[in-house]
């Protein structure tokens, strides 16, 4: 794992924020996956306020001001710091992969606490064993709380295959875009509990 200082971290954070804005911010995603016996769904959402926490750095700026500073190129090395606990280093390693996670093949599973204290209910991770994102249950949609440079198979039991991922603007009623569909999977073959959210889907 590379050792980052604030100078090395700055361009990583800024570039990740710009891609986060394009791919994730103000979007909701429906993740459809195959459990042992049935097809299930989870709904996750990303907002600008989540980004600062996902970087792992500490800042005197509020989450929204920090995010805006990233997008406008005004964030500087003086605006944040890195602790010595190692977690921020791990997060910075995988932060660039975050915006692409829900646009590619991935797996999902309930977090199994094996002595690691993580405030996550479940993880979604890419199949390259690089990035795992922890989510907590929310009232309307679940929200991201942490990043790990770890195979999702090491964090969950069991790990389920994701069949499809669909997105919408957070203010929309139905999911209108498919960001990922597994091979040989057809959207119209999903059960009714999935299809009811896909009235305006574009493949």
SULHU-V272307 format. One record per backbone hydrogen bond with DSSP energy under -0.5 kcal/mol. CO is the residue of the C=O (numbers start at 1). NH is the residue of the N-H. If there is no record, write none. Layout:
# SULHU-V272307
CO;NH
CO;NH
This chain:
# SULHU-V272307
2;4
5;9
6;10
7;11
8;12
9;13
10;14
11;15
12;16
13;17
14;18
15;19
16;20
17;21
18;22
19;23
20;24
20;25
24;27
26;170
27;46
28;168
29;31
29;44
30;32
30;166
31;42
32;163
32;164
33;35
33;40
34;161
38;35
40;33
42;31
43;142
44;29
45;144
46;26
46;27
47;50
47;51
48;51
48;52
50;54
51;55
52;55
52;56
53;56
58;81
62;66
63;67
64;68
65;69
66;70
67;71
68;72
69;73
69;74
69;75
70;73
76;79
77;80
79;61
81;58
86;90
87;91
88;92
89;93
90;94
91;94
91;95
94;97
94;98
95;98
97;100
97;101
98;101
100;103
101;104
105;127
106;162
107;125
108;160
109;123
110;157
111;113
112;114
115;117
116;118
118;120
121;111
122;135
123;109
124;133
125;107
126;129
131;126
132;148
133;124
134;145
134;146
135;121
135;122
136;143
142;45
143;136
146;134
148;132
148;150
151;154
152;155
152;156
155;112
158;160
160;108
161;34
163;182
164;32
165;179
165;180
166;30
167;176
167;177
168;28
169;172
174;176
176;202
177;167
177;179
180;165
182;185
186;189
187;190
191;194
191;195
192;196
194;197
195;198
197;175
198;201
202;178
